Amino acid sequence: MTKRIGILTSGGDCAGLNATIRAAARRAHLGYGWTTVGLRYGTLGLLQRPVDAIIIDPNRLEPSLARQGGTFLGSTNRGDPFAFPMPDGSRKDRSGEMLEGLRSLELDGLIGVGGDGSLDILRRLLAPSGLPFIGIPKTIDNDVTNTERAVGYSTAVAIATEALDRLQPTGASHERVMVLEVMGRDAGHIAIAAAIAGGADVALIPEVRWHLDRVVAHIAQLRAGGRTSALVIVAEAAGQSDEAPDVRGEAPGPSIGESLALRLMKATGAEARATVLGHVQRGAMPTAEDRLLAAAFGVRAVDLLAEGKGDRMVGWWNRQVIDVPLEKVVGRSRTVDERGALVRTARALGICLGDAV
Ligand code: F6P
């Protein structure tokens, strides 16, 4: 039986989204002869009349699409259907309008590519419709539970690592402390992985309580050993685990990276510079790992719909593509395990995490 399935990308974009859409639409077409409808701008397109959606032409799913950053369907992280931001500043429940728009597409199933927040919203939105829904985890933050990897994380780590590679020589040339602030929302996955791969001296993450004095002591120790520069990586939410924020009374900088550079400059006497990497981490050509993950997830998501399944998320676990009930994913967030392999590896390499250990 010919079916029509929908796919949308929701939340902050990341590398590997186009590869995911391509894989799902190709599997639907080649494996089952199904049509894939791409919903535009996450759930926002569902508010348009007619609904903003396109039939994805299987002849246009060239391999080059898998290399492209961004998402050709568009995305949003500002359109909560249950508390939709209105022009006058109020919030309105527009879930009914969205569902009505969804029904007009006459779909037999929907694939949502998103982080845990987006998957939660989509699951709640679709509940009254009975439409089978499969989630694919994507986020540079890699904080989705029940999957070791989310699409986009590998690329973000590669970019953060490359940033450290580039900061090291300039830092060494000028005998500076170079501070790199990376994204990750409330988790330090990008920071800890890039710290190891890029040879940082210090890594500050929200999961490990840190104290400025310990960072200063570590830099002093490096100096005593003959080093004249230092590389510090800090996760955007690491301020949450700062044991003594603004302890010296200076005005906090506009970002944790900038304020940390100022504090280190005062405390060490060394020149310090901050780089806030920002959205650069989301915008690149995906790494091979992200393309592989995207391909495996896209195929499995369609296969699950073909098996008549719904309310599940695909994931990567122990070298396998798995699927888990969405209820085991939503409302939870996977942060860096303080006793896990990455933290232990970082410590073993002498990377200072700013704590007492
Ligand atoms: O969740 C992905 C992410 O890039 C976070 O790492 C970051 O905190 C946030 O989105 C940035 O959001 P925005 O694109 O709205 O600035």
Residues whose N, C-alpha, C, O or C-beta is under 5 A from the ligand:
A	BS01	F6P	G12 D141 M183 G184 R185
